[in-house]
Amino acid sequence: QQQVKQSPQSLIVQKGGISIINCAYENTAFDYFPWYQQFPGKGPALLIAIRPDVSEKKEGRFTISFNKSAKQFSLHIMDSQPGDSATYFCAALNYGQNFVFGPGTRLSVLP
Amino acid sequence: DTGVSQDPRHKITKRGQNVTFRCDPISEHNRLYWYRQTLGQGPEFLTYFQNEAQLEKSRLLSDRFSAERPKGSFSTLEIQRTEQGDSAMYLCASSSQGGAVTEAFFGQGTRLTVV
């Protein structure tokens, strides 16, 4: 029940395209959902986060869509750029406990 | 630099040796997490502290692993009698837990190689 599922495992997108990564969870006690971006050899960097009382949050080219009833949330990267090529992790937090991470999606944006 | 700092960045050790890693969180953050990440995988939770209290430990944290956070500031993670399976990136993160959750920020990690 603590698991967060993430898909796809890898994604190839043309420059200027939209990258979409999906996550799903089971534990309804999760109440905070961040996305992290990680480049090789670096620690994960917080990208954007959402709480379940909001259905969408946008920051620049990055948007989180959240469907509480389906227990799913997704990251959309608009106008994808080669510099966005990285591994993306969704995560979920049960307040008072620890963050649970998805297995990651390796995104490659072709020039 | 006001981010999460980890030291060392890289550590190579022989099997059976003890190693210790240090994490300095963002100064106003009262919660500190340790995670382990192997190649191609997401971070796996090891343990976390609220101030100086260690509130939860994962079953991944065998008795060879110990973590401390004296005075609720920096934290250390020690691995005794290292094994090749301990080779991984060890990540530290900090956040401020109060009335509402705030973001957790990660350090650059310590990459451990056990030979």
Interface residues (C-beta under 8 A of the other chain):
Chain A: Q6 D31 Y32 P34 Y36 G41 K42 G43 P44 A45 L46 A49 R51 F89 L93 Y95 G96 Q97 N98 F99 V100 F101 G102 P103 G104
Chain B: V4 Q6 Y33 Y35 G40 Q41 G42 P43 E44 F45 Y48 E56 L91 A93 Q97 V101 E103 A104 F105 F106 G107 Q108 G109 R111
